[in-house]
Amino acid sequence: MNELRSLRKALRRGPVIALALSVSLAAVSPVTAQSLTDRFKSLFGGKSDEPAQPKPAPAPGAPQADDEYDCPQVTVRAGASTYGVGANGKPAVGNDVRFQASISKMARECIRNGGEITAHIGIQGRVIAGPAGAPATVEVPLRVAVVQGGVGEKVIASKAYRTTVQMTEGASVPFTFVAEDLSYPLPSPAVADSYIFYVGFDPQALSPEPKARKRK
């Protein structure tokens, strides 16, 4: 009899528990609850509050986002989260800093086309003018790579990019860049979980590409 009474009390409390749960979910930070689609809308310039439109069925043989493939996580490479430039070739320290760039947000999407993956990597950051004064335009050097982690880390694909930021004196200017052409072979299920996308600043990306040797 006591067990029956306890069960009835629990059932009567059910709606209250459900209501508390719904309030708890509603209190989650929008950034925490933000879906990958919303993150990409914000990074690619769309409005995150627009309702998601249903995707049309892909044409036969056309590349498509692969729901079964686990798109690697994206993170900033250690030591490559900031990029600073000093005046007259000096280290970017103290009053000699002309500007400093940092990465604040990232997003990724993987599209399978046969045995190949094409990654779309979104990077959002900010360039802050320093005491030495920033130039009118700043070239931000970036690198995106997909790496197989483990004891012996292996670079699967890597590509350097540049994006130009228009500056104003004493300003803090946001920038957004999307790498859309990083492709690599589809990994086997045995190693797919060890893949990771690394992003970061790479000053070498500003170096001119070596000229092709002329044939004799």
C-alpha positions, 0 to 999 in steps of 0.5 A, spaced: 500 500 500 505 504 501 509 503 495 502 504 491 501 511 495 509 513 493 508 511 486 501 516 485 505 521 488 511 521 483 506 521 478 503 527 480 509 530 481 511 528 473 508 535 470 512 539 475 519 535 474 517 536 466 516 544 467 522 544 471 526 541 466 523 545 460 525 551 464 532 549 465 533 547 458 531 554 456 536 557 460 542 554 456 546 560 453 544 561 446 552 560 444 552 553 448 545 551 445 547 553 438 547 548 432 552 547 427 548 550 422 547 557 426 554 557 427 555 557 420 550 562 418 553 567 423 560 566 420 558 566 413 554 572 414 547 569 415 542 571 420 542 566 426 535 567 427 532 565 420 528 559 420 532 553 417 530 552 410 529 544 408 534 542 404 532 539 397 534 532 395 541 532 392 542 530 385 544 523 383 552 523 383 552 530 386 557 532 392 553 532 399 554 533 406 555 526 409 551 525 416 554 518 417 561 521 416 564 524 423 567 531 421 573 532 425 573 537 431 576 544 429 581 547 434 587 552 434 594 550 434 598 551 440 602 557 439 598 559 433 592 563 436 595 570 436 599 574 431 602 580 432 607 585 428 611 590 431 614 597 428 620 597 424 621 590 425 621 590 432 618 584 437 611 586 438 611 587 445 609 593 449 609 600 445 612 597 439 606 593 437 603 595 431 597 590 431 595 584 434 590 579 431 587 573 435 582 567 433 575 567 437 570 562 433 571 556 429 566 552 425 567 546 420 563 542 415 565 536 411 562 534 404 563 527 401 564 526 394 566 519 392 572 517 396 574 524 398 572 529 403 572 537 402 572 541 408 569 548 409 572 551 415 570 558 418 574 562 422 572 568 426 577 573 429 579 580 431 585 585 429 586 590 435 591 596 433 597 597 437 600 603 441 605 604 435 599 605 430 596 600 425 597 600 417 590 602 413 590 595 411 592 589 415 594 582 411 592 576 416 596 570 415 592 563 416 593 556 415 588 550 416 590 543 416 587 536 417 592 532 422 591 524 424 593 525 431 597 520 435 604 518 437 606 520 431 602 526 428 601 526 421 599 532 416 594 529 411 593 536 408 595 543 409 594 550 406 596 557 407 591 563 406 591 570 407 585 575 408 585 583 408 582 587 414 581 594 413 583 598 419 582 605 423 586 608 428 585 605 435 580 600 432 578 593 434 576 590 427 573 583 426 574 579 421 571 572 418 574 568 413 572 561 410 577 556 407 572 552 402 578 548 398 581 543 403 580 536 400 583 530 403 582 522 402 576 519 406 579 516 412 578 509 414 573 508 420 579 505 424 583 512 424 577 517 422 576 518 430 584 521 430 583 526 425 583 533 427 582 540 424 588 545 426 587 552 424 592 558 426 596 564 424 602 562 420 607 568 418 610 564 412 603 564 409 605 572 407 612 569 404 611 569 396 611 563 393 617 560 390 618 561 382 617 555 378 624 553 375 625 554 368 626 548 363 633 548 360 
